[in-house]
Amino acid sequence: MDTVQKSEISSPLARKQASPLSRFWAWEGSGVLVALVALILGLALATDNFLSAYNMSVVMRQAAFVGLVALGQTLVLLVGGIDLSVGAAAGLSSIIGALALTQWGIHPYLIIPFTMAFGFALGALNGVFVAGLRLNPFIVTLATWEIFAGLTLVITKGYPIRPLGEQFGIFGKGDIAGVPVPVLIFIVTAIVLIWMLRQTRLGRNIFAVGGNRDAAILAGIRVRLVEFVAFGLAGMLAALAGILFASRMDAGQPSVGEGWLMGAITAAILGGTSLRGGQGSIVGTVLGALLLAVLANGTVLLNVSGFWQRVIVGCVVLVAVLVDLLRRRD
């Protein structure tokens, strides 16, 4: 396809004239949506209880915890970075939140915002090194991953902090109109981020920085501030996931977040977020998190070994990266 044809198809007029099916396939999250629907239909036919209310609640809760981390990871990927420390940040934040509840006398209803503020500080630390000092985000967040995980073990000595109390447990184990509270928080967070990316200057700047950093600088965008905020929000959402999980388990577990990094990055990539920045969507990430949760649940229902689950997820990641590469070449 030559340059003229590409520009014609990418123009607003051409998009309006394109068929609904063409517009659907042009959306970054189209592939993961089709895969999710196909997987749900397949599991519904292959198992007896996949679509039961209890099992759907399990799937949604699982998607919510990893999904919150994935939403923050999406913001970092959109500005052209990556955050390997989100899982460890979730774990350390949950421990600090548990200490604040059990030993520092902070009211249970204030623990969530307190922990989120702490998580933002952890993410902001990454932002200082990456945005302020222009260090490689992969190296920086790999180092802070080890620091956060090490501090978690230093503080807890490997033991959980419990109990957290019934009043605080509502955030992780409660439900509203039959919908688990963590799922509601996940949905509300996704809606807020969709609005932010589409309707605010910060959201537009995030796409601009990831799309072309040099052009964003020439346009007068405060690039370093945008990157700093993206890392801070990633830490904040990781902390939110961590403390919600602690509420569900009625304990601050040192192991919280250990397996969330892979899931967060995978969900974002599956949803169409590019590793090169500047392209992606919150809706796509939500669908990616749901796909991973359904996949994990399906392997359990089908009695597939947990070891094979890791192999399957790894293959899914490779396919998603390949699709991203092919999309970029089109």
Secondary structure as the mmCIF struct_conf table of DSSP 4:
data_model
#
loop_
_struct_conf.conf_type_id
_struct_conf.id
_struct_conf.beg_label_comp_id
_struct_conf.beg_label_asym_id
_struct_conf.beg_label_seq_id
_struct_conf.end_label_comp_id
_struct_conf.end_label_asym_id
_struct_conf.end_label_seq_id
HELX_RH_AL_P HELX_RH_AL_P1 THR A 3 SER A 10
BEND BEND1 SER A 11 SER A 11
HELX_RH_AL_P HELX_RH_AL_P2 PRO A 12 GLN A 17
BEND BEND2 ALA A 18 ALA A 18
HELX_RH_AL_P HELX_RH_AL_P3 PRO A 20 ALA A 26
BEND BEND3 TRP A 27 TRP A 27
TURN_TY1_P TURN_TY1_P1 GLU A 28 GLY A 29
HELX_RH_AL_P HELX_RH_AL_P4 SER A 30 ALA A 46
BEND BEND4 ASP A 48 ASN A 49
TURN_TY1_P TURN_TY1_P2 PHE A 50 LEU A 51
BEND BEND5 SER A 52 SER A 52
HELX_RH_AL_P HELX_RH_AL_P5 ALA A 53 LEU A 78
TURN_TY1_P TURN_TY1_P3 VAL A 79 GLY A 80
TURN_TY1_P TURN_TY1_P4 LEU A 84 SER A 85
HELX_RH_AL_P HELX_RH_AL_P6 VAL A 86 THR A 102
TURN_TY1_P TURN_TY1_P5 GLN A 103 GLN A 103
BEND BEND6 TRP A 104 TRP A 104
HELX_RH_AL_P HELX_RH_AL_P7 PRO A 108 GLY A 127
HELX_RH_PI_P HELX_RH_PI_P1 VAL A 128 GLY A 132
BEND BEND7 LEU A 133 LEU A 133
HELX_RH_AL_P HELX_RH_AL_P8 PRO A 137 THR A 156
TURN_TY1_P TURN_TY1_P6 LYS A 157 GLY A 158
STRN STRN1 ILE A 161 ILE A 161
HELX_RH_AL_P HELX_RH_AL_P9 GLU A 166 LYS A 173
STRN STRN2 ASP A 175 ILE A 176
TURN_TY1_P TURN_TY1_P7 ALA A 177 GLY A 178
STRN STRN3 VAL A 179 PRO A 180
HELX_RH_AL_P HELX_RH_AL_P10 VAL A 181 GLN A 199
BEND BEND8 THR A 200 THR A 200
HELX_RH_AL_P HELX_RH_AL_P11 ARG A 201 GLY A 211
HELX_RH_AL_P HELX_RH_AL_P12 ARG A 213 LEU A 218
TURN_TY1_P TURN_TY1_P8 ALA A 219 GLY A 220
HELX_RH_AL_P HELX_RH_AL_P13 VAL A 223 MET A 249
TURN_TY1_P TURN_TY1_P9 ASP A 250 ASP A 250
BEND BEND9 ALA A 251 ALA A 251
STRN STRN4 GLY A 252 GLY A 252
TURN_TY1_P TURN_TY1_P10 PRO A 254 GLY A 259
HELX_RH_AL_P HELX_RH_AL_P14 TRP A 260 LEU A 270
TURN_TY1_P TURN_TY1_P11 GLY A 271 GLY A 272
TURN_TY1_P TURN_TY1_P12 LEU A 275 ARG A 276
BEND BEND10 GLY A 277 GLY A 278
HELX_RH_AL_P HELX_RH_AL_P15 ILE A 282 LEU A 301
TURN_TY1_P TURN_TY1_P13 LEU A 302 ASN A 303
HELX_RH_AL_P HELX_RH_AL_P16 GLY A 306 ARG A 329
#
